[in-house]
């Protein structure tokens, strides 16, 4: 990966996971990101989907007055390229100059009045979260003295994106008022979220009070020979794969284990987030466990349908859209009309979907979507 090495990627990912347990570390992560991609500054922001003006959760140092103006005076319609990111796919970086020419950028009011006078050139923005109540964006902005954002830098941010999502959503599940700086294992019993600590093979090493209650009722999780299981068999397999991936290496985990639906279709919705515990200062307190599984029973914690299917079956965004259409009962012809593509394109995607989901017929895809449960049910789609 050139200067953006795998070692650097893994190191920053480790810092990101510490942010799940202590949000004060986000600023340090933004500083490291800025240095890694040779940027002027970096930000991580959270916004209500209906709000034109998000607020930075953290940023690397930059002129504080200019950052205030940026947040208060410029909405997503005003910043070149931002609207395309907000309505685009998650984990897909978009640089300003990939959507317009340099001349078009320099003619924009945003560049003339804000970016240009500060010696800035372009931004690169990635959407890492999109749920019913929030959009999460991470971005870096370059100086005019350097070249355009490179494909290597965009790939680096794309690899960080699912880890940012996992850390931010796990952070939401924690009762921060009860998490002490020392992060002793005993504090887990005082957390609002259910938490299970496991070994690499999913063996349960510890469960806090809320998780013990779930295990005792066997909903939405249970223990089989000491191994953590989910009532939803499809997600159960993915859960153990995510736990194994968490134990192997932070960087390789990717989107696996983010918002896995645990409950069967007839049960109340429950989702799990897997946090690697292999490295890092804050996470070291939980060793010898390799993974922490955080479980939420709230609808707002469930990721959008696209993210669930990507997590479970490693589908591309186009394949996910086809699976949702066909799995929702549309014929190949109607799916093509709905998605604005040809029938041959639908058939090509279906071939790949069948292989990835271990199915052979469209009827099996309908059942598959039904069996996954609440996060894919009508009305729960959050885009």
C-alpha positions as CSV (number, residue, x, y, z in Angstrom):
1,X,0.0,0.0,0.0
2,X,3.0,2.3,-0.3
3,X,3.4,4.9,2.4
4,X,-0.1,3.9,3.8
5,X,1.1,0.6,5.0
6,X,-0.9,-2.3,6.5
7,X,1.0,-1.7,9.8
8,X,-0.2,1.9,9.8
9,X,-3.7,0.9,9.0
10,X,-3.8,-1.7,11.8
11,X,-2.4,0.8,14.3
12,X,-5.0,3.5,13.5
13,X,-7.8,0.8,13.6
14,X,-6.6,-0.1,17.1
15,X,-6.9,3.5,18.2
16,X,-10.4,3.6,16.6
17,X,-11.5,0.7,18.8
18,X,-10.2,2.4,21.9
19,X,-12.6,5.3,21.0
20,X,-15.5,2.8,21.4
21,X,-14.7,2.7,25.1
22,X,-13.5,6.3,25.5
23,X,-14.8,9.0,23.1
24,X,-12.0,11.4,24.2
25,X,-9.6,9.5,21.9
26,X,-11.4,10.6,18.7
27,X,-9.3,13.7,18.4
28,X,-6.1,11.7,18.5
29,X,-7.4,9.5,15.7
30,X,-8.2,12.5,13.6
31,X,-4.7,13.8,14.1
32,X,-3.2,10.5,13.1
33,X,-5.5,10.4,10.0
34,X,-4.4,13.9,9.0
35,X,-0.7,12.9,9.2
36,X,-1.3,9.6,7.3
37,X,-2.9,11.1,4.3
38,X,-0.9,14.4,4.2
39,X,-4.0,16.5,4.9
40,X,-4.5,20.0,6.3
41,X,-7.1,18.7,8.8
42,X,-9.6,15.8,9.3
43,X,-13.0,15.6,10.9
44,X,-15.5,13.1,12.0
45,X,-19.1,14.3,12.2
46,X,-22.6,13.0,13.1
47,X,-25.8,14.6,11.9
48,X,-29.5,14.0,12.0
49,X,-30.6,12.9,8.5
50,X,-33.0,15.8,8.4
51,X,-30.5,18.4,9.6
52,X,-28.5,20.4,7.0
53,X,-25.8,21.2,9.5
54,X,-23.9,18.4,11.3
55,X,-21.6,18.9,14.2
56,X,-18.1,17.6,14.4
57,X,-17.6,14.9,17.0
58,X,-13.9,15.5,16.8
59,X,-11.3,17.1,14.5
60,X,-7.6,17.6,14.2
61,X,-6.4,21.2,14.9
62,X,-7.4,23.9,12.5
63,X,-8.5,27.6,12.7
64,X,-11.3,27.4,15.3
65,X,-13.2,30.4,13.9
66,X,-13.1,29.1,10.4
67,X,-14.4,25.7,11.6
68,X,-17.2,27.5,13.4
69,X,-18.1,29.2,10.2
70,X,-17.9,25.9,8.3
71,X,-20.4,24.2,10.6
72,X,-22.8,27.1,11.0
73,X,-22.9,28.7,7.5
74,X,-22.5,25.7,5.1
75,X,-24.9,22.9,4.7
76,X,-24.6,19.7,2.6
77,X,-26.0,21.6,-0.4
78,X,-23.2,24.2,-0.2
79,X,-20.1,22.0,0.1
80,X,-19.1,20.5,-3.2
81,X,-19.5,16.8,-3.3
82,X,-21.1,16.4,0.1
83,X,-24.6,15.8,-1.1
84,X,-23.4,12.9,-3.3
85,X,-21.8,11.3,-0.3
86,X,-24.9,11.7,1.9
87,X,-27.1,10.0,-0.6
88,X,-24.5,7.5,-1.8
89,X,-23.2,4.2,-0.5
90,X,-21.5,3.8,2.9
91,X,-17.8,3.0,3.0
92,X,-17.3,4.7,-0.4
93,X,-14.9,7.7,-0.3
94,X,-15.6,10.5,-2.7
95,X,-13.0,13.2,-3.4
96,X,-14.2,16.6,-4.6
97,X,-12.2,16.5,-7.8
98,X,-13.7,13.1,-8.7
99,X,-17.1,14.8,-9.1
100,X,-16.1,18.1,-10.8
101,X,-13.2,19.7,-12.5
102,X,-10.7,22.0,-10.7
103,X,-12.1,25.0,-12.6
104,X,-15.7,24.1,-11.5
105,X,-14.5,23.8,-7.9
106,X,-12.7,27.1,-7.9
107,X,-15.8,28.8,-9.3
108,X,-18.0,27.5,-6.4
109,X,-18.9,30.0,-3.6
110,X,-17.6,27.6,-1.0
111,X,-14.2,27.5,-2.5
112,X,-14.1,31.3,-3.2
113,X,-15.3,32.3,0.2
114,X,-14.0,29.6,2.5
115,X,-11.5,27.0,1.2
116,X,-9.5,29.1,-1.2
117,X,-8.6,31.9,1.2
118,X,-7.2,29.4,3.7
119,X,-5.0,27.7,1.1
120,X,-7.1,24.6,0.9
121,X,-7.8,22.5,-2.2
122,X,-10.2,19.6,-1.9
123,X,-11.9,17.3,0.5
124,X,-12.4,13.5,0.6
125,X,-15.5,12.4,2.4
126,X,-16.8,9.0,3.4
127,X,-20.2,8.0,4.9
128,X,-19.5,5.3,7.5
129,X,-22.9,5.3,9.3
130,X,-26.5,5.8,8.0
131,X,-29.3,4.8,10.4
132,X,-32.8,6.2,11.0
133,X,-31.4,8.8,13.3
134,X,-27.9,9.6,12.2
135,X,-25.5,10.0,9.4
136,X,-21.8,9.6,10.2
137,X,-19.1,11.2,8.0
138,X,-15.4,11.2,8.1
139,X,-13.4,13.6,5.9
140,X,-10.0,15.1,5.3
141,X,-9.2,18.3,3.5
142,X,-5.9,18.9,1.6
143,X,-3.8,22.0,1.1
144,X,-3.6,23.7,-2.2
145,X,0.2,23.0,-2.3
146,X,-0.2,19.3,-2.8
147,X,-1.7,17.2,-5.5
148,X,-5.2,15.7,-5.8
149,X,-6.4,13.0,-3.5
150,X,-5.0,9.7,-4.6
151,X,-6.7,6.3,-5.1
152,X,-4.4,5.0,-2.4
153,X,-5.6,7.5,0.1
154,X,-9.3,6.8,-0.8
155,X,-8.7,3.1,-0.4
156,X,-7.1,3.7,3.0
157,X,-10.2,5.6,4.2
158,X,-12.5,3.0,2.7
159,X,-10.7,0.3,4.8
160,X,-11.0,2.5,8.0
161,X,-14.7,3.2,7.4
162,X,-16.4,0.0,8.7
163,X,-14.2,0.2,11.8
164,X,-15.3,3.7,12.4
165,X,-18.9,2.5,12.1
166,X,-18.4,-0.3,14.6
167,X,-16.7,1.9,17.1
168,X,-19.2,4.7,16.9
169,X,-22.2,2.4,17.3
170,X,-20.7,0.4,20.1
171,X,-20.0,3.7,21.8
172,X,-23.7,4.5,21.6
173,X,-24.6,1.3,23.4
174,X,-22.4,2.0,26.4
175,X,-23.5,3.9,29.4
176,X,-20.6,6.3,29.5
177,X,-21.5,7.6,32.9
178,X,-20.7,4.2,34.3
179,X,-17.6,3.4,32.4
180,X,-14.6,4.3,34.5
181,X,-11.2,5.4,33.1
182,X,-9.7,2.1,34.4
183,X,-12.2,0.0,32.4
184,X,-12.0,-3.0,34.8
185,X,-14.0,-6.0,33.7
186,X,-16.3,-5.6,36.8
187,X,-17.6,-2.3,35.3
188,X,-19.3,-4.3,32.6
189,X,-22.0,-5.4,35.0
190,X,-23.0,-1.7,35.3
191,X,-23.3,-1.1,31.6
192,X,-26.7,-0.5,30.0
193,X,-25.8,-2.8,27.1
194,X,-25.5,-6.6,27.1
195,X,-21.9,-7.6,26.7
196,X,-20.3,-11.1,26.2
197,X,-16.6,-11.6,26.2
198,X,-15.4,-14.5,24.1
199,X,-12.3,-16.4,23.0
200,X,-11.4,-16.7,19.3
201,X,-13.7,-19.7,18.8
202,X,-16.7,-18.0,20.5
203,X,-16.3,-19.7,23.9
204,X,-18.0,-17.5,26.5
205,X,-15.5,-16.2,29.0
206,X,-17.7,-13.6,30.7
207,X,-21.2,-12.2,30.3
208,X,-22.5,-9.2,32.2
209,X,-25.8,-9.1,34.0
210,X,-27.9,-8.2,31.0
211,X,-26.2,-10.8,28.8
212,X,-26.7,-13.4,31.5
213,X,-30.4,-12.7,31.4
214,X,-30.5,-13.2,27.7
215,X,-28.6,-16.5,28.0
216,X,-30.9,-17.8,30.6
217,X,-34.0,-17.2,28.5
218,X,-32.1,-18.2,25.3
219,X,-33.3,-15.1,23.5
220,X,-31.8,-13.7,21.3
221,X,-28.5,-15.5,22.3
222,X,-27.8,-18.9,24.0
223,X,-24.9,-21.1,24.8
224,X,-24.2,-24.5,23.2
225,X,-21.4,-26.4,24.9
226,X,-20.1,-23.0,26.1
227,X,-20.0,-21.4,22.6
228,X,-22.0,-18.3,21.9
229,X,-25.0,-18.8,19.6
230,X,-27.7,-16.7,18.0
231,X,-31.3,-17.7,17.5
232,X,-31.0,-16.6,13.9
233,X,-28.9,-19.4,12.3
234,X,-27.7,-17.3,9.4
235,X,-26.4,-14.5,11.6
236,X,-25.1,-17.1,14.1
237,X,-22.6,-18.4,11.6
238,X,-21.6,-14.9,10.7
239,X,-21.3,-14.0,14.3
240,X,-18.7,-16.7,15.0
241,X,-16.9,-15.8,11.8
242,X,-16.7,-12.2,13.0
243,X,-15.4,-13.2,16.4
244,X,-12.7,-15.3,14.7
245,X,-11.8,-12.4,12.5
246,X,-11.6,-10.1,15.5
247,X,-9.1,-12.4,17.1
248,X,-7.0,-12.7,13.9
249,X,-6.3,-9.0,13.2
250,X,-8.1,-5.7,13.5
251,X,-7.6,-4.7,9.9
252,X,-9.0,-7.9,8.4
253,X,-12.3,-7.7,10.2
254,X,-13.7,-5.1,7.9
255,X,-17.5,-5.0,7.8
256,X,-17.9,-8.4,9.4
257,X,-19.7,-8.3,12.7
258,X,-21.4,-4.9,12.4
259,X,-25.1,-4.9,13.3
260,X,-25.7,-8.6,12.9
261,X,-29.4,-9.4,13.4
262,X,-29.5,-12.0,16.2
263,X,-33.2,-12.8,16.6
264,X,-35.4,-15.0,14.5
265,X,-38.1,-13.3,12.4
266,X,-40.8,-13.8,14.9
267,X,-38.8,-12.4,17.9
268,X,-38.2,-8.8,19.0
269,X,-35.3,-7.2,17.0
270,X,-31.8,-7.6,18.4
271,X,-28.5,-6.8,16.8
272,X,-24.9,-7.5,17.7
273,X,-21.6,-5.6,17.2
274,X,-18.3,-7.3,17.6
275,X,-15.4,-5.4,19.1
276,X,-11.8,-6.8,18.7
277,X,-9.9,-6.9,22.0
278,X,-6.5,-8.1,20.6
279,X,-4.6,-4.8,21.0
280,X,-4.9,-1.3,22.4
281,X,-4.6,0.4,25.7
282,X,-8.2,0.6,26.8
283,X,-9.1,-2.8,25.5
284,X,-6.2,-4.5,27.2
285,X,-8.2,-4.6,30.5
286,X,-10.4,-7.3,29.0
287,X,-7.8,-9.8,28.1
288,X,-7.5,-12.8,27.7
289,X,-10.8,-12.3,25.8
290,X,-10.3,-11.8,22.0
291,X,-13.7,-10.2,21.3
292,X,-16.5,-8.4,23.0
293,X,-20.0,-8.8,21.6
294,X,-22.4,-5.9,22.4
295,X,-26.1,-6.6,22.0
296,X,-28.8,-4.1,21.6
297,X,-32.6,-4.6,21.5
298,X,-33.4,-1.1,20.1
299,X,-34.6,-0.6,16.5
300,X,-32.4,2.5,16.2
301,X,-29.3,0.4,16.7
302,X,-30.1,-1.7,13.6
303,X,-28.1,-0.8,10.5
304,X,-29.9,-0.4,7.1
305,X,-30.7,-3.4,5.1
306,X,-27.8,-2.9,2.7
307,X,-25.3,-3.0,5.6
308,X,-26.8,-6.1,7.1
309,X,-26.6,-8.1,3.8
310,X,-23.1,-6.8,3.1
311,X,-22.0,-8.0,6.5
312,X,-23.7,-11.4,6.2
313,X,-22.8,-12.3,2.6
314,X,-20.0,-10.0,1.4
315,X,-22.2,-8.6,-1.3
316,X,-21.5,-5.5,-3.4
317,X,-23.9,-2.6,-3.2
318,X,-25.4,-3.5,-6.6
319,X,-25.9,-7.1,-5.5
320,X,-27.5,-6.0,-2.3
321,X,-30.1,-3.9,-4.2
322,X,-30.9,-6.9,-6.4
323,X,-31.2,-9.2,-3.5
324,X,-33.6,-6.8,-1.7
325,X,-35.7,-6.5,-4.8
326,X,-35.9,-10.2,-5.7
327,X,-36.0,-11.2,-2.0
328,X,-38.9,-8.8,-1.6
329,X,-40.9,-10.9,-4.1
330,X,-40.3,-8.9,-7.4
331,X,-39.8,-10.9,-10.6
332,X,-36.6,-10.5,-12.6
333,X,-38.4,-8.2,-15.0
334,X,-39.9,-6.0,-12.3
335,X,-36.6,-5.9,-10.4
336,X,-34.9,-4.6,-13.6
337,X,-37.6,-1.9,-14.0
338,X,-37.4,-0.9,-10.3
339,X,-33.6,-0.6,-10.4
340,X,-33.3,1.0,-13.8
341,X,-31.1,-1.8,-15.3
342,X,-31.5,-4.5,-17.9
343,X,-32.8,-8.0,-17.2
344,X,-29.4,-9.5,-18.2
345,X,-27.7,-7.3,-15.6
346,X,-30.2,-8.6,-12.9
347,X,-29.5,-12.2,-14.0
348,X,-25.7,-11.6,-13.8
349,X,-26.0,-10.3,-10.3
350,X,-28.3,-13.1,-9.3
351,X,-25.7,-15.7,-10.4
352,X,-23.2,-14.1,-8.0
353,X,-25.8,-13.7,-5.3
354,X,-26.7,-17.4,-5.5
355,X,-23.1,-18.3,-5.1
356,X,-22.5,-16.1,-2.1
357,X,-25.6,-17.0,-0.3
358,X,-25.5,-20.7,-1.1
359,X,-28.9,-20.7,-2.8
360,X,-30.1,-21.7,-6.3
361,X,-33.6,-20.3,-6.7
362,X,-35.3,-17.0,-6.3
363,X,-37.8,-18.6,-3.8
364,X,-34.8,-19.4,-1.6
365,X,-33.8,-15.7,-1.7
366,X,-37.3,-14.7,-0.6
367,X,-37.1,-17.1,2.4
368,X,-33.5,-15.9,3.1
369,X,-34.6,-12.3,3.5
370,X,-37.6,-13.3,5.6
371,X,-35.4,-15.5,7.9
372,X,-32.9,-12.8,8.6
373,X,-35.6,-10.9,10.5
374,X,-36.4,-7.5,11.8
375,X,-33.6,-5.3,10.2
376,X,-34.8,-6.3,6.8
377,X,-38.5,-6.2,7.4
378,X,-40.8,-3.6,5.7
379,X,-40.6,-0.3,7.4
380,X,-37.2,-1.0,9.0
381,X,-35.2,0.0,6.0
382,X,-33.5,3.2,7.0
383,X,-32.3,4.8,3.7
